[in-house]
């Protein structure tokens, strides 16, 4: 089995569990927090044509559809797309969902005003190619917003691994065992050490790569304090969530 196939199997295993996280987010205030954050950083006002890359169970696609935008959500996992469609129906919106490889999106050049993703780039087997392809998909003046963290930092940095374990223990002491979206950890995430970004420091890598492939107006901000509640701030304090932006 190739690394790409292992990653896809991992998300298949995680689909239903991850969907439960998304259902919670749609009902606990995260919807408003994320909608405001994304639209504050959108390339322009008015109705946007948006691509949600690696939509998973559909969170970004749903909240941006609720905000009145024209959204397409793609994911390589059929199981994730199935969950996304169910969640969107319950939310009363109808974004377009497609099973599609995030590395090579089969839409025409200059199709979208905005491309968004959350916790996706770290999982890619060819992340530089993906950034290049997303630039192709943007209209002139369009923007990419990537929300992610250095989730693989513990694969290369023993001190970070120790700190993450310490944070997890403190979290468990205060709030109980952290929730996960899978039962078989080896199949669901055992491949992570072999991913390309396991050897790269992020978001430094993202900023350099975006410049290399041709984005403009590149910037990065840390958004953890805005999108995490107190428990998640503790659990992820050594791997803050960032937003990187690049324009066409």
C-alpha positions, -999 to +999 in steps of 0.1 A: +000+000+000+014+034-010+017+063+015-011+081-002-034+050+001-025+047+038-034+083+044-067+079+026-074+047+047-067+067+078-093+093+070-118+065+061-113+051+095-117+085+111-147+097+091-176+090+115-156+100+146-144+132+130-180+140+120-190+139+156-164+166+163-178+187+135-214+183+147-202+197+181-185+226+164-216+235+144-235+239+177-210+253+202-201+287+189-173+276+167-194+283+136-195+320+143-159+322+153-146+305+122-170+323+098-159+357+111-122+348+110-124+335+074-145+364+060-124+390+078-095+377+058-114+371+025-100+388-006-130+410-012-166+416+000-197+402-016-206+367-027-175+345-032-169+313-051-150+292-025-132+259-027-129+240+006-100+216+002-100+185+023-135+194+036-138+163+058-173+162+073-180+196+057-175+222+085-160+250+064-183+243+034-214+244+057-206+276+076-195+295+045-227+283+027-247+295+056-230+329+052-243+331+016-213+320-004-211+296-033-190+267-019-175+235-033-160+210-008-136+183-019-121+153-001-103+122-012-124+101+012-158+090+001-167+084+037-159+120+046-180+133+017-209+111+028-207+126+063-204+161+048-235+157+028-254+145+058-242+173+080-250+199+053-285+186+049-291+189+086-278+224+085-302+233+057-275+242+031-264+226-002-227+232-009-214+210-038-194+181-025-170+160-047-147+131-040-114+145-054-077+145-047-065+176-029-032+175-047-047+177-082-081+194-083-099+189-116-115+223-119-105+248-146-079+275-141-091+306-122-123+291-109-123+304-073-121+337-054-110+319-022-095+286-013-096+274+024-084+244+042-080+233+079-057+206+092-051+193+056-017+204+044+002+183+070-014+152+056-004+157+020+021+135+003+030+162-023+023+195-004+043+218-027+025+205-058-008+211-040+001+247-032+011+252-069-022+237-081-043+258-058-026+289-072-037+278-107-073+275-094-075+311-081-089+340-100-068+371-103-070+388-069-080+355-053-066+342-020-056+310-003-062+307+035-046+276+051-053+269+088-029+243+102-003+236+129+031+219+130+013+186+139+043+165+128+069+185+148+071+157+174+083+134+147+116+153+144+119+171+177+122+150+209+117+180+231+085+189+214+074+153+217+080+154+254+062+187+258+032+174+239+031+143+262+033+166+292+004+188+279-017+157+272-012+144+307-021+178+322-052+179+299-062+144+310-058+154+347-081+184+342-105+173+316-103+136+310-088+117+281-086+137+249-111+126+223-099+110+191-118+101+159-105+066+156-100+033+174-070+018+155-043+044+160-017+025+139-040+024+108-054+058+114-022+077+120+008+053+119+018+067+086+023+103+099+061+098+105+066+092+068+049+123+055+071+149+038+063+176+063+075+155+092+109+169+084+099+205+079+094+233+104+060+250+099+048+275+091+082+285+078+080+259+051+046+271+040+057+307+036+089+298+017+069+274-005+042+299-013+068+324-023+086+298-044+055+288-064+044+324-071+019+337-044+019+373-034+009+391-002+021+362+019+016+364+056+011+343+087-008+349+119-013+326+150-051+320+156-051+296+185-064+322+211-093+329+188-104+294+177-095+272+207-113+271+240-093+268+273-090+230+272-078+229+236-054+257+242-038+235+269-038+204+248-023+222+218-002+249+234+030+236+220+016+234+184-003+266+179-027+269+150-016+293+123-032+309+093-011+314+062-023+336+034-012+339-002-027+359-031-028+356-068 
